Amino acid sequence: MFIRCVFNNIYSFGKETEFNMFPAPRFTRLKSHCYSCGNFELLKLASIYGANGAGKSNLIKSLDLLKGVVVNGQIPTASYLRRVKHFHSLGTPTMMAIEFITQGTAYLYALEIGENAVEREELYLSGLGKKEDTLVFERTASRDGAIALQFSDTFMESDEGKVLKSVLEKNLIKPHKTALKIIADLENPALQHVARAYYWITYDFIIITPAKRFLGLTHQIDIDKEFRQFVDDTMCSIDIGIKEVLTTKKPIEEFFGKNNRTEIERIRREIETNPLGIARFLNEDGEDFIFVQEGEEIFGKQIQTKHETKEGELVTFEISEESDGTRRLMEYLTVFFDIMTSDVTYFIDELERSIHPLLIKEFVRKFSEDSKTKGQLIFTTHESNLLNQEIFRQDEIWFAEKDHDGKTDLYPLSEFKEHNTKDIQRGYLAGRYGAIPNGLHK
């Protein structure tokens, strides 16, 4: 579960800037929005508002960059890093840090990246400010590029620890590579905290940008009866004409023909290299298919929907025939089902994109009111209809605003100490909390 992140010198974060999911102590409303994590609590929901260009999407982009570095095990090219640095701080390192809890343990992972090398990387068991952090590993680099590692005293007391440290420093870790992935891949029981941290960032921390598609939707509908029922029930309840959602499935040879080995092998390689084990294919008619391997066979799958005519007959449509909004809505069902049933964290940029505001409000309201949810939902939006204290606590609403130097600041509504009966939508549109275009302040 996500606790907080801190960024400096990346995109519009030209100074150290924090976003967190800690509940403000004085707020007691919507208590079900607070998850108990042992001796502290975390919020399950957050929305981030701001004018165009204020930097709210840069929070998602920064987290996406951090995740990409962790998953891929290496930093971007020097030219790319120069583009993402804040324009006032080109000569200083980029800093990214994330704090989270998984399997009952809180972790703090941080990176400092220079022009073309990792300058500092560290993983600690977080004390959450209540006690000292405990070292898991720390990696630094000297001016000549030499890499130095530090581990816990317990690990370094063993002969194996000393040998492994030397091998990592001299042979395995390179200036542009991250130590987290390399150490996690060793699967050493004495370094299980590294593997746990890597797993959480890779699999339980999900970033969704406007351009990102949900490749696993079709497969999940096909194999997960509970999820399929959830999709059917939800799509029928919102009354957009869909009566049933189903999938078609056939062997890959029926798609391309047994003799088209080139395309079949391409799909097979893509499945093998994709962490989800999925390959996507868009045919000449714009129809969207996914391919997955089940046992020794590869199958192609596609979503279809059924609509009811005036005469009561059910007519089948390909998913490509549905509107962009309907397809995006169906993709979001994966998110909402996931956060209702699993301890995962989703960050979504532009939640309302292509979807009617009232539908988005209904989905968020359902998640807000459900006391049995398990995951976290954090998103950026312009949709002021969501600014409702029956849906959000004040500490779950954040604003992004740039100063005169073009640096983004992030702050929660709870800093304004509004009464819980206040119309915060009206206050936001009137410019009471900032984070709207300057020319629109009343």
C-alpha positions in Angstrom: 0.0 0.0 0.0 1.3 3.4 -1.0 2.4 5.7 1.9 4.1 8.7 0.2 6.4 9.9 -2.5 9.0 12.7 -2.6 10.4 14.3 -5.8 13.0 16.9 -6.6 14.4 18.2 -9.9 12.0 16.3 -12.1 9.5 17.7 -14.5 7.9 20.7 -12.7 9.1 19.7 -9.2 11.9 22.1 -8.9 12.0 21.8 -5.1 11.5 18.9 -2.8 7.8 18.1 -3.0 5.8 15.4 -1.2 2.5 13.7 -1.7 1.2 11.4 0.9 -1.8 9.3 2.0 -1.7 10.0 5.7 -5.1 10.9 7.3 -5.2 14.3 9.1 -5.6 13.5 12.8 -8.5 15.9 13.4 -10.8 14.5 10.8 -13.2 11.8 12.0 -15.7 11.7 9.1 -15.7 8.8 6.6 -13.7 6.7 9.0 -14.0 3.7 6.7 -11.6 5.6 4.3 -8.8 4.9 6.7 -7.0 1.5 6.4 -5.4 0.2 9.6 -1.7 -0.7 9.0 -0.7 -1.8 12.4 0.3 1.3 14.4 -0.7 3.8 11.7 -3.4 4.5 9.1 -3.5 5.2 5.4 -6.2 6.7 3.2 -7.8 4.7 0.5 -8.7 7.5 -1.9 -7.3 10.8 -3.2 -8.0 13.2 -6.0 -5.6 15.8 -7.4 -6.9 19.0 -9.0 -5.1 21.8 -10.8 -5.1 24.1 -13.8 -3.8 22.9 -17.1 0.0 23.0 -16.9 0.0 23.2 -13.1 1.9 19.9 -12.7 -0.7 17.4 -11.4 0.0 15.0 -14.3 3.7 15.4 -13.6 3.2 13.6 -10.3 1.9 10.6 -12.3 4.7 10.9 -14.8 7.3 11.0 -12.1 5.9 7.9 -10.5 5.7 6.2 -13.9 9.4 7.1 -14.5 10.4 5.7 -11.1 8.5 2.5 -11.7 10.0 2.1 -15.2 13.5 2.5 -13.8 12.8 -0.1 -11.1 11.1 -2.7 -13.4 13.7 -2.3 -16.2 16.6 -2.2 -13.9 18.3 0.8 -15.5 17.9 4.6 -15.8 16.9 6.4 -19.1 19.4 7.8 -21.5 21.3 11.1 -20.6 19.4 13.0 -23.3 16.0 11.8 -21.8 17.1 12.7 -18.3 18.0 16.2 -19.4 14.5 16.6 -20.8 12.7 15.6 -17.6 14.8 17.7 -15.2 13.4 21.0 -14.0 14.8 23.8 -16.2 16.2 25.7 -13.2 18.2 22.7 -11.9 19.9 21.1 -14.9 23.2 20.6 -13.1 21.9 18.8 -10.0 20.7 15.2 -9.6 17.1 14.1 -9.9 15.7 12.7 -6.7 12.8 10.2 -6.5 11.6 8.4 -3.4 8.7 6.2 -2.6 7.5 4.8 0.8 5.1 1.9 0.9 4.0 -1.0 3.1 3.8 -4.6 1.9 3.4 -7.9 3.9 3.2 -5.9 7.0 6.5 -4.1 6.6 7.1 -0.4 5.6 9.8 0.3 3.1 11.5 3.5 1.8 13.2 3.3 -1.6 15.1 6.3 -3.0 17.1 7.1 -6.1 19.4 10.0 -7.0 20.3 10.2 -10.7 22.9 12.3 -12.3 23.7 13.0 -15.9 24.1 9.4 -16.9 24.5 7.4 -13.8 22.9 6.4 -10.5 24.6 8.6 -7.8 22.8 7.1 -4.9 20.3 4.3 -4.3 18.9 3.1 -1.0 16.3 0.8 0.5 15.4 1.0 4.2 12.8 -0.5 6.5 10.9 2.7 7.2 10.5 3.8 10.8 7.8 6.2 9.6 9.3 9.0 11.6 8.6 7.2 14.8 11.8 5.3 15.0 15.1 5.1 13.1 15.0 3.6 9.6 16.8 0.3 9.3 19.3 -0.2 6.4 18.6 -2.9 3.9 21.1 -1.6 1.3 22.7 1.6 0.2 24.6 2.2 -3.0 26.8 5.2 -3.7 29.2 6.2 -6.5 32.5 8.0 -6.2 33.6 10.7 -8.7 35.6 8.1 -10.7 32.5 6.0 -11.0 33.4 3.3 -8.5 30.4 1.7 -6.9 30.2 1.1 -3.1 27.5 -1.0 -1.4 26.5 -1.1 2.3 24.3 -3.7 3.8 23.0 -4.4 7.3 25.5 -5.4 9.9 23.8 -8.8 10.2 24.2 -9.5 6.5 27.8 -8.4 6.5 28.8 -10.6 9.4 28.4 -13.7 7.2 31.1 -14.8 4.7 28.4 -15.1 2.0 27.5 -11.5 2.6 31.0 -10.3 2.1 31.5 -12.3 -1.0 28.2 -11.2 -2.5 29.0 -7.5 -1.8 32.3 -7.8 -3.6 30.7 -9.5 -6.6 27.9 -7.0 -6.9 30.3 -4.0 -6.6 32.9 -5.3 -9.1 30.9 -7.3 -11.6 27.1 -7.0 -11.5 26.1 -3.4 -10.8 26.9 -0.9 -13.5 26.6 3.0 -13.3 23.3 3.0 -15.3 21.8 -0.1 -13.6 19.8 -0.1 -10.5 20.9 -2.4 -7.6 17.3 -3.1 -6.5 16.5 -5.3 -9.5 19.9 -7.0 -9.6 19.8 -7.9 -5.9 16.1 -9.0 -6.1 16.9 -11.3 -9.1 19.5 -13.1 -6.9 16.6 -14.5 -4.8 18.8 -14.7 -1.7 16.8 -15.5 1.4 18.9 -13.1 3.5 17.9 -10.3 1.2 14.2 -11.0 1.0 13.3 -7.4 1.8 14.8 -6.4 -1.5 12.7 -8.9 -3.4 9.5 -7.8 -1.6 10.1 -4.2 -2.4 10.8 -4.9 -6.0 7.7 -7.1 -6.3 5.4 -4.4 -4.8 6.7 -1.7 -7.1 6.4 -4.0 -10.1 3.1 -5.7 -9.5 1.0 -4.0 -6.8 1.8 -0.3 -7.8 0.0 0.4 -11.1 0.2 3.6 -13.1 -2.4 4.3 -15.8 -1.9 7.2 -18.2 -4.4 8.4 -20.8 -2.7 6.5 -23.6 -2.3 3.2 -21.7 -4.5 0.2 -22.6 -5.6 -2.6 -20.3 -4.3 -5.7 -22.1 -5.5 -8.1 -19.4 -9.2 -7.2 -19.6 -10.2 -9.8 -22.2 -8.3 -12.6 -20.6 -9.7 -11.8 -17.1 -13.3 -11.8 -18.4 -12.7 -15.2 -20.0 -11.1 -17.0 -17.0 -12.5 -15.2 -13.9 -16.2 -15.9 -13.3 -16.5 -13.5 -10.4 -15.0 -10.7 -12.5 -17.2 -11.5 -15.5 -20.3 -11.3 -13.3 -19.1 -8.0 -11.9 -18.7 -6.7 -15.4 -22.1 -7.9 -16.5 -23.8 -6.5 -13.4 -22.1 -3.1 -13.7 -22.6 -2.6 -17.4 -26.3 -3.5 -17.1 -26.8 -1.3 -14.1 -25.5 1.9 -15.7 -28.0 1.5 -18.6 -25.9 2.2 -21.7 -27.6 -0.5 -23.7 -25.2 -3.4 -23.0 -27.0 -6.5 -21.7 -24.1 -9.0 -21.6 -20.3 -9.0 -22.1 -18.7 -12.1 -23.4 -15.4 -13.3 -25.0 -14.6 -15.4 -28.1 -11.6 -17.7 -28.0 -9.9 -19.8 -30.7 -6.4 -21.2 -31.3 -3.8 -18.8 -32.9 -3.6 -21.0 -36.0 -7.2 -20.2 -36.8 -6.4 -16.5 -36.8 -3.3 -16.6 -39.0 -3.4 -20.0 -40.7 -1.1 -22.8 -39.8 1.4 -21.8 -42.5 1.8 -18.2 -41.3 4.7 -19.1 -38.9 6.2 -15.6 -39.0 3.2 -14.0 -37.3 2.7 -16.9 -35.0 6.3 -16.7 -33.8 6.1 -13.0 -33.4 3.1 -13.3 -31.1 4.9 -16.1 -29.2 8.0 -13.9 -28.6 5.8 -11.0 -27.5 4.0 -13.2 -25.0 7.3 -14.5 -23.6 8.7 -11.0 -23.1 5.6 -9.3 -21.7 5.4 -9.5 -17.9 1.7 -10.1 -18.2 2.2 -12.9 -20.7 -0.1 -11.2 -23.2 0.3 -10.1 -26.8 -2.0 -7.6 -28.5 -3.0 -7.6 -32.2 -5.0 -5.0 -34.1 -6.2 -6.3 -37.5 -6.9 -4.3 -40.7 -10.6 -3.8 -39.7 -9.6 -2.2 -36.4 -10.6 -5.2 -34.3 -8.6 -5.7 -31.1 -7.4 -9.1 -30.1 -5.2 -10.4 -27.3 -3.2 -13.6 -27.3 -2.3 -15.7 -24.2 -0.7 -19.0 -23.7 -2.7 -21.7 -21.9 -0.6 -24.8 -21.4 1.1 -25.6 -24.7 -1.4 -23.6 -26.9 -1.8 -20.0 -27.7 -5.3 -18.6 -27.9 -6.7 -15.4 -29.4 -9.4 -13.8 -27.4 -11.8 -10.9 -28.1 -14.5 -9.1 -26.2 -18.0 -8.9 -27.6 -21.1 -7.2 -26.2 -24.8 -7.9 -26.6 -27.4 -5.2 -27.1 -31.1 -5.6 -26.9 -33.3 -4.4 -29.8 -36.8 -2.9 -29.5 -38.2 -6.3 -30.3 -36.3 -7.9 -27.4 -33.7 -9.6 -29.5 -30.0 -9.7 -28.5 -27.6 -8.4 -31.2 -23.8 -9.1 -30.9 -21.3 -6.3 -31.4 -17.5 -6.5 -31.6 -15.7 -4.4 -28.9 -14.3 -2.2 -31.7 -17.8 -1.1 -32.6 -18.4 0.4 -29.1 -17.5 4.0 -28.4 -14.2 5.1 -26.9 -16.0 6.0 -23.7 -17.6 2.6 -23.4 -14.3 0.8 -24.0 -12.5 3.0 -21.4 -15.3 2.4 -18.9 -15.0 -1.4 -19.3 -11.2 -1.1 -18.8 -11.8 0.8 -15.6 -13.9 -2.1 -14.3 -10.6 -4.0 -14.0 -9.3 -1.2 -11.7 -12.4 -1.0 -9.5 -12.7 -4.7 -9.2 -9.0 -4.9 -8.3 -9.1 -2.2 -5.6 -12.2 -3.7 -4.1 -10.7 -7.1 -3.7 -6.9 -6.7 -3.5 -4.3 -4.7 -1.6 -3.1 -2.8 -4.6 -2.5 0.9 -5.5 -3.7 2.6 -8.7 -2.5 6.0 -9.8 -4.7 7.2 -12.8 -4.0 10.3 -14.8 -7.2 12.1 -16.1 -9.7 9.7 -14.6 -12.7 11.3 -16.4 -11.1 11.0 -19.9 -13.8 9.9 -22.5 -16.3 9.0 -19.8 -19.4 10.9 -18.8 -18.9 12.8 -15.5 -21.9 11.2 -13.8 -20.6 7.7 -14.5 -17.2 8.6 -13.0 -18.9 10.1 -10.0 -21.0 7.0 -9.5 -18.0 4.7 -9.7 -16.0 6.8 -7.2 -19.0 7.1 -4.9 -19.4 3.3 -4.8 -15.7 2.9 -3.9 -16.0 5.6 -1.4 -19.0 4.1 0.4 -17.9 0.5 0.3 -16.4 -0.3 3.7 -14.9 -3.6 2.5 -12.5 -2.3 -0.1 -8.8 -3.3 0.1 -6.9 -1.1 -2.3 -6.1 2.5 -3.0 -7.3 4.8 -5.8 -5.4 8.0 -6.5 -6.2 10.1 -9.6 -5.9 13.5 -11.3 -9.0 15.2 -12.6 -10.7 18.4 -13.6 -14.1 17.0 -12.7 -15.4 19.4 -10.0 -18.6 17.4 -9.6 -16.5 15.0 -7.5 -15.7 17.7 -4.9 -18.2 16.5 -2.4 -17.6 15.9 1.3 -20.0 13.0 1.2 -17.5 11.2 -1.2 -14.1 12.6 -0.1 -12.6 13.6 3.2 -10.8 16.9 3.1 -7.4 15.2 3.5 -8.2 13.2 0.3 -8.5 16.2 -1.9 -5.2 17.7 -3.2 -4.3 20.7 -5.3 -1.4 21.4 -7.7 -0.3 24.9 -8.3 2.8 26.5 -9.9 4.7 29.4 -8.4 6.3 32.2 -10.3 9.5 30.1 -10.9 7.4 27.4 -12.6 7.7 25.0 -9.7 4.8 22.8 -8.7 3.5 22.8 -5.1 1.1 20.1 -3.9 -1.2 20.7 -0.9 -4.4 19.1 0.6 -7.7 20.8 1.2 -7.3 19.9 4.9 -4.8 22.8 5.2 -7.7 25.2 4.7 -9.7 23.9 7.7 -13.1 24.1 6.0 -16.3 23.0 7.9 -17.6 19.7 6.8 -20.8 21.3 5.5 -18.9 23.7 3.2 -19.7 23.5 -0.5 -16.1 22.8 -1.6 -17.0 22.6 -5.3 -18.2 26.2 -5.3 -15.2 27.2 -3.2 -12.8 25.6 -5.7 -14.4 27.1 -8.8 -14.3 30.5 -7.1 -10.6 30.2 -6.6 -10.7 29.8 -2.8 -8.1 27.0 -2.8 -6.0 28.1 -5.8 -5.2 25.5 -8.5 -7.3 27.0 -11.2 -6.2 29.2 -14.2 -5.3 32.7 -12.9 -7.6 34.4 -15.4 -10.6 32.6 -14.0 -10.2 33.7 -10.4 -13.3 35.6 -9.3 
